[in-house]
Amino acid sequence: MSAWDIDSLSSVINNFSQYNDDQKATICSIMNNSYPLSVLENQRNCRRRALANTNTIKESLSGAVQEFPAYILPQQLRPDTRSLKKFGLVFTAGGEGERLRLSLLKRGVPAEKLEDFTKATFPLPGFYGEMGTLPINLAMISSFCKQAGCNIPVVITTGPENSITARVIPQLLDRFNNFGLKYVKVIAQEERLHLTNDEKVVFTTIDGKLQPVTQPDETGGPLMKLKKRGSGGTESILEWFESSGCTQTILMQATAIYEQKLLPMMAEALGDHDCCGVGIMRKCFPATDPFGTYVKINKADQKRVIILEQDMRNDQTRSVVDSLNGFYLPYNTGFYAFNNRLLLENDLPDFATPPKEILPELPRAPKIGYAATDLISRARNPVVLAIDQSMFGVLKTADDLEMLSELGKSFGLETICKNR
C-alpha cells in the first residue's frame, strides 16, 4: 500500500465510521501528508518498545540491591561563573502551561489576555518590567557572560512547530535583542500521535478543524533534538556547541528561577563525571511521595544509577538511607549537567508515561517519547548534586507567581534585569 485510502483507514482511525464522507476525506489527506504508513508503523513500534522497556525496569529490581548513589554537597564546591566557559545551556520552554492558564482564569484574568499565553513568558507581578521566568533566566546568563568574559551559547526548546511557544518565544527574543546574549538558538520539539491502547489514531475537532490528537516528545525530546541535524545536513546543536568550544551541556527548565550560584555549582559538580543530576535529599520517604528517585541498582555485579518513578519503586527503595548523613534517597529536580559525548554516543530509550487522558470519553493510554531521566542511566560515572530546595522555584499555577517574584528579588535577579 503506497497511500492511505478510506478502506485502509477504517482499521487505523478510532471510531472512523462516525465521520461523514467529507470528514473521512479530510482525515485521509491529513494522514497521507503527515502520517503515512511508515511513520505510523514507526510510532507503533516505538510504543511497543517503550512498554517493553517499562517491564524491563520493573524486572531489573527483582533480586537487585538498591544503594545510595554517589553525591556531592554544595559545601564541597567553590562555584565560579568561569566554570561555565565550556558549557552550552539548554532551557526547556515547550510547556504551554494549561494548569497555569486555568488557574489564572479562575482568578478572573480575562481569556483575551491569555491568547498568546506561554508559561515561560508570563509576567511575574511586581517584578521589574513584569518579566517572566524565561527572560529572567536569559538576563542572568547574559550577566554570567559579562562576569566570565565569554559568550555562552544558549538553546531554548519550544513546543512543536505549530505551537504557541514556538511562535511567541522567537518574537520575544527579537523584541528584546536576545536579552544581551550573542549566541541564542530556538528549536521546536518533535511531536507524536497519542495512540489508544489498541494503537489507533484519535481525531478531534479544534476550532472547527479535524486534527489528530498529538503530544510533544516528552521530557527527553529536547535532548534527542540536540543530536539531530537540520534540513540539508546543517549542523546539530551539539555540533554547534562543539564549534563554540563547549564540550558539556546544562539542561534547565525555563519555567523556574534559580539562585545565581546553582548553574556554576552544577558545572563544578560535573567535573570528571559524565553526568550530574540535581537532587534534593529526603528526610522521610512516604509511599505517596510523587517525585522520581535517584538510586543505584546493584545486580549481578553490574551497577548503574537510575531514576525510579513512583509507580516503579518498592519498599526497599524507600528504606535506603545514607549511612553518613542519614538522608533517604534524593529526589529528582529535572536539572542535569552532562558531557556531550554521553549524548552523542547514546540514544535515549523509548519511554512510556503512566496512562494519560486522550479525550475525556476514551480510556487513558500511555504517552510515548523520551525521558530526560534516562540520561543518568546511560552514564558510566554519574553523580548527584544534592542541593537545598530553597535554591530554586518552579512555576506551576497562579499561586506561584507572587512567590517567584519575591524569590527572584531575593536571589538578586531583579537587579541583574535592571542592569542588563
C-alpha positions in Angstrom: 0.0 0.0 0.0 1.6 3.3 -1.1 -1.0 5.7 0.4 -3.9 5.7 2.8 -7.4 5.4 1.4 -10.8 5.3 3.1 -10.8 1.5 3.3 -7.3 1.2 4.8 -8.0 3.9 7.4 -11.1 2.1 8.7 -8.9 -0.1 10.8 -6.4 2.7 11.8 -8.6 5.6 12.9 -10.5 5.4 16.2 -14.3 5.3 15.6 -13.8 6.0 11.9 -17.4 5.1 11.0 -18.7 8.1 12.9 -17.4 10.5 10.4 -19.2 11.6 7.2 -17.7 11.3 3.7 -16.2 14.9 3.7 -14.6 14.3 7.2 -13.2 11.0 6.1 -11.6 12.6 3.0 -10.1 15.3 5.3 -8.7 12.7 7.6 -7.3 10.7 4.7 -5.5 13.9 3.4 -4.0 14.6 6.8 -2.8 11.1 7.3 -1.2 10.9 3.9 0.5 14.3 4.4 1.7 13.9 8.0 1.4 10.2 9.0 2.0 7.9 6.0 2.1 4.1 6.8 5.8 4.1 7.5 5.5 6.9 10.1 2.6 5.3 11.8 4.3 1.9 12.0 7.4 3.5 13.4 5.4 5.2 16.2 3.6 2.0 16.9 6.9 0.2 17.2 8.2 2.9 19.5 5.2 2.4 21.6 5.8 -1.4 21.9 9.4 -0.9 22.7 8.5 1.7 25.4 6.1 -0.6 27.1 8.6 -3.4 27.0 11.2 -1.1 28.5 8.8 -0.3 31.4 8.6 -4.0 32.1 12.4 -4.4 31.9 12.9 -1.7 34.5 10.4 -3.4 36.9 12.1 -6.8 36.3 15.5 -5.3 37.0 14.5 -4.5 40.5 13.8 -8.2 41.2 16.8 -9.6 43.1 18.7 -6.3 42.9 20.3 -4.5 45.8 19.4 -0.8 45.9 22.0 1.6 47.2 22.7 5.3 47.8 24.2 6.9 44.7 27.4 9.0 44.8 26.6 12.6 45.7 28.2 16.0 46.2 27.1 18.6 48.7 27.2 22.3 47.9 29.8 23.0 50.7 32.2 20.7 48.9 32.3 23.1 45.9 33.6 26.6 45.1 31.3 27.7 42.3 32.6 30.4 39.9 30.9 31.7 36.8 34.1 30.9 34.9 33.2 27.3 35.3 30.5 27.8 32.6 33.0 28.6 29.9 32.9 25.1 28.3 29.1 24.7 28.7 26.2 25.2 26.4 22.9 25.9 28.2 19.5 24.5 27.2 16.3 25.9 28.6 13.2 23.8 28.0 10.2 26.1 27.4 7.8 23.8 25.5 5.0 23.6 28.0 2.1 26.0 27.2 1.0 25.8 30.9 -2.6 24.6 30.8 -2.6 24.3 34.7 -1.4 27.9 35.0 -3.8 29.2 32.4 -6.8 27.5 34.1 -5.8 28.8 37.5 -5.5 32.4 36.0 -9.0 32.1 34.5 -10.3 31.1 37.9 -8.6 34.2 39.3 -10.7 36.3 36.9 -8.0 37.0 34.3 -9.9 37.7 31.0 -9.5 35.0 28.4 -8.5 37.5 25.7 -5.4 38.4 27.8 -4.2 34.8 27.5 -4.4 34.4 23.7 -0.6 34.5 23.3 0.0 32.8 26.6 3.0 30.7 27.5 4.1 29.7 30.9 7.8 30.7 30.4 7.0 34.3 29.3 4.0 35.1 31.6 4.9 38.2 33.7 5.7 37.9 37.4 3.7 40.6 39.2 5.8 43.2 40.9 9.0 42.1 39.3 11.0 44.6 37.2 9.3 45.0 33.9 6.9 42.2 34.9 9.4 39.9 33.2 8.6 36.2 33.1 10.9 33.3 34.1 12.5 32.8 30.7 13.5 36.5 30.3 14.8 36.5 33.9 17.0 33.4 33.1 18.3 34.8 29.9 19.2 38.1 31.7 21.0 36.0 34.3 23.1 34.1 31.7 23.9 37.4 30.0 25.3 38.6 33.3 27.3 35.4 33.6 28.8 36.1 30.2 30.0 39.5 31.3 31.4 38.2 34.6 33.3 35.3 32.9 34.4 37.2 29.8 32.8 34.7 27.4 29.8 34.1 25.2 27.8 31.1 26.5 25.7 29.6 23.7 22.0 29.2 24.8 19.3 27.0 23.3 15.6 27.4 24.0 13.4 24.4 23.2 9.8 25.2 22.5 6.7 23.1 21.8 6.1 21.6 18.2 6.4 24.0 15.2 2.7 24.8 15.2 2.6 25.6 19.0 2.1 28.9 20.7 5.5 28.7 22.4 7.2 28.1 19.0 5.6 31.4 17.8 5.8 33.6 20.8 9.3 32.9 22.2 11.2 33.9 19.0 9.1 37.1 18.9 10.1 37.9 22.4 13.8 37.3 21.7 13.6 39.6 18.7 11.9 42.3 20.7 14.5 42.3 23.4 17.6 41.6 21.3 18.2 38.2 22.9 18.4 39.9 26.3 22.1 40.7 25.6 23.2 37.2 24.6 25.3 36.8 21.5 24.5 33.2 20.7 20.9 32.0 21.0 19.0 29.4 19.1 15.4 28.3 19.3 14.4 24.8 18.3 11.0 23.2 18.3 10.3 19.8 19.8 9.0 16.9 17.8 5.5 15.6 18.4 3.9 12.2 18.3 0.4 10.7 18.0 -1.2 9.8 21.3 -2.4 6.4 20.3 -5.2 4.4 22.0 -4.4 1.2 23.9 -5.2 -0.7 20.7 -2.8 1.6 18.7 -5.4 3.6 16.9 -5.2 7.2 15.9 -7.7 9.6 17.5 -9.1 12.7 15.7 -10.8 15.6 17.4 -12.2 18.9 16.4 -10.3 22.1 17.4 -11.6 25.5 16.3 -13.8 23.7 13.8 -11.0 21.7 12.2 -10.3 18.0 12.4 -6.9 17.3 13.9 -5.2 14.2 15.2 -4.5 14.1 19.0 -0.8 14.6 19.5 1.7 15.4 22.2 5.3 16.7 22.5 8.1 14.2 22.6 8.2 14.1 26.5 11.0 15.5 28.7 13.8 13.8 26.8 12.6 15.0 23.4 14.6 18.2 23.6 17.8 16.2 24.4 17.3 14.0 21.4 16.7 17.1 19.3 20.2 18.4 20.2 21.6 15.5 18.2 19.5 16.0 15.1 20.9 17.8 12.1 18.8 20.3 10.3 17.5 20.2 6.7 20.2 19.9 4.2 22.6 18.4 6.8 23.2 21.6 8.7 25.0 21.2 12.0 23.2 19.9 15.0 23.1 21.8 18.3 25.7 19.6 19.8 28.0 20.3 16.8 27.3 24.0 17.2 28.2 23.7 20.9 31.4 21.9 19.9 32.3 24.6 17.4 31.8 27.2 20.1 34.3 25.3 22.4 31.6 23.8 24.5 32.0 20.1 25.3 29.5 20.0 28.1 25.8 20.9 28.5 23.5 22.1 31.3 19.8 21.4 30.9 17.3 23.5 32.9 13.6 24.4 33.0 12.8 27.8 31.6 9.7 27.9 33.8 11.8 28.1 37.0 14.1 30.7 38.5 17.4 29.9 40.2 19.8 31.2 42.8 22.7 32.5 40.8 25.3 30.1 42.1 23.3 27.0 41.1 24.4 26.8 37.5 28.2 27.3 38.3 27.7 24.8 41.1 26.4 22.2 38.6 29.3 22.9 36.3 31.8 22.4 39.2 30.0 19.2 40.4 30.1 17.6 36.9 33.9 17.7 37.0 35.2 14.4 35.5 31.8 12.7 35.7 29.9 12.1 32.5 26.5 13.2 34.1 25.4 15.1 37.1 21.8 15.1 38.1 20.5 17.6 40.7 18.6 16.1 43.5 17.2 17.0 46.9 17.7 14.8 49.9 14.7 13.4 51.7 14.3 13.5 55.5 11.5 10.9 55.2 10.2 8.8 52.3 6.4 8.1 52.3 5.0 5.7 49.7 2.9 8.6 48.3 5.9 10.8 47.5 5.4 11.8 43.8 9.0 12.6 42.8 11.4 10.5 40.8 14.1 9.0 42.9 17.9 8.6 42.3 19.0 5.1 43.3 22.0 2.8 42.5 20.9 -0.6 41.3 23.4 -3.4 42.0 22.6 -6.7 40.3 24.8 -9.5 39.1 27.9 -7.3 39.8 26.6 -4.6 37.5 25.9 -1.2 39.0 24.1 1.7 37.5 22.2 4.8 38.8 18.7 5.2 37.6 15.7 7.4 38.5 12.7 5.4 39.6 9.2 7.0 39.3 6.6 6.4 42.0 4.9 3.5 40.2 8.2 1.7 39.9 9.5 2.0 43.5 9.2 -0.7 46.2 9.7 -1.0 49.9 13.4 -1.5 49.5 13.7 1.8 47.6 12.0 3.7 50.4 14.3 2.1 53.1 17.7 3.0 51.6 19.4 5.5 53.9 22.8 7.3 53.6 24.9 6.0 56.4 27.0 9.2 56.6 24.2 11.8 56.8 21.1 9.8 57.5 19.2 11.0 54.4 16.8 8.9 52.4 17.3 8.7 48.6 17.4 12.1 46.8 14.5 13.1 44.6 14.9 14.5 41.1 14.6 18.2 40.1 14.9 17.7 36.3 18.2 19.7 36.1 21.2 18.0 34.6 24.8 18.7 33.5 26.5 16.2 31.2 29.4 15.6 28.9 28.2 15.9 25.3 30.0 12.7 24.4 27.4 10.9 26.6 24.5 12.0 24.5 26.4 11.7 21.2 27.2 8.0 21.9 23.9 7.0 23.5 20.3 7.4 22.3 17.7 7.6 24.9 15.4 4.6 25.0 11.7 4.7 24.1 9.7 5.7 27.1 6.0 5.3 28.2 4.3 7.6 30.7 1.7 6.2 33.1 -1.7 6.3 31.3 -2.8 9.8 30.4 -6.1 11.2 29.1 -6.5 11.2 25.3 -10.1 12.6 25.2 -12.5 12.5 28.2 -14.6 9.8 26.6 -11.7 7.4 25.8 -9.7 5.1 28.1 -6.5 6.6 29.3 -3.4 5.4 27.5 0.4 6.0 27.9 2.1 8.8 26.0 5.3 7.7 24.2 8.5 9.7 23.8 11.9 10.0 25.5 12.6 10.7 29.2 15.3 13.1 30.3 15.7 10.9 33.4 17.2 8.1 31.2 20.2 10.3 30.6 21.6 9.4 34.0 21.1 5.6 33.5 23.3 5.8 30.4 26.2 7.4 32.4 29.2 5.3 33.4 30.3 7.7 36.1 27.3 9.7 37.3 26.9 11.8 40.4 24.1 13.6 42.2 24.5 17.2 43.3 22.3 17.4 46.5 21.0 20.9 46.9 18.5 22.6 49.2 15.1 23.1 47.7 15.3 26.8 48.5 17.8 27.3 45.7 15.0 27.4 43.0 11.3 27.9 42.5 9.1 26.4 39.7 6.0 28.0 38.1 3.0 25.7 38.1 -0.1 27.6 39.0 -1.2 31.2 39.6 -0.5 30.7 43.3 3.3 30.6 42.4 3.5 33.9 40.6 3.9 36.2 43.7 6.3 33.7 45.4 8.5 33.6 42.3 8.6 37.3 42.0 9.8 37.7 45.6 12.2 34.8 45.2 13.7 36.4 42.1 14.3 39.6 44.1 15.9 37.7 47.0 18.3 36.0 44.5 19.4 39.4 43.2 17.9 38.7 39.8 15.8 41.9 39.6 19.0 43.9 39.9 20.5 41.9 37.1 17.4 42.5 34.9 17.5 46.3 35.6 21.2 46.5 34.7 21.2 44.3 31.6 
